[in-house]
Amino acid sequence: MSLFTLRKDIQTLGGYRICNRADRNYWVYDERGRVVGVASAKVIERSIEKGYINEEEARRILEYLERRFRRR
């Protein structure tokens, strides 16, 4: 058995179990349990409100979304 073993939303690392279940509605995980995407806009909203995403980054996100939805 390897040091790092995965089962759906639970990973074992050095004997400690780390569960992503509480966050699975907010993030997309790869087969190794790493975050590879955002599953909910709420994550972006909270990050902006709490200042984790600065105003410049928030504007870049807005510009991207505007370009993305103009194509449709």
N, C-alpha and C positions, 0 to 999 in steps of 0.2 A: 504494500500500500504506500502511495506517495505521501509526502508531507502535506500536499494541497489536494484535497478531494472535494468535488462538487456534487450536490444533489439538488436539482431544480432551483430552489431559492435559499439553500443552506450550503455554506462552505465550511470546511474544517481546515484550520491552519495551526499546525503545531499542537493539536489536541483541543484547541478552543473552537467552539462553534460560533460562527457569525451568521446571523440570519438577516436577509434583505427583505423579509416579508413586510415589515412596516413601511418600507420605502418603495415597494414594487409598483405602486400606483403613480409614482412620480418619476421614476428612472427606468431606462431600458438597460438590461445587463447582457453581456456576452456569455459564452459558455464557461468562462473562467470567473465569473462573478464581478467583472469590472463594468463600471458605468460606461455605456457607449452612446447614450442619447437621453433626451428629455421626453417623458411620457405625458407630462401635464404642464399646461401653461401656468399653473399655480406656482411652480418652482421659479419661473422667470419673474412673475409678479412679486413674490416674496423677496427674491434676491434684489430686485430694484428697490422695493420699499425699505429693506434693511440696509441698503447701501453696499451690498456685496458686488453689485454691478453698477459702475459709475455712470454718469450721465452720457458720456461719450459712447460707451459700449451699448447703453440702452438705445441711443440714436442709431447706432449701426444695426442693431436688431430690428428696429422699426423700419429702417430703410430696406433691409433685406426682405422683410415681410411685405412691404409695399411693392417691391419689384416682383416678388414671387406671386402675389395675387393679382397684379396688373396683367400678367401673362394669360390668365384664365378667362 
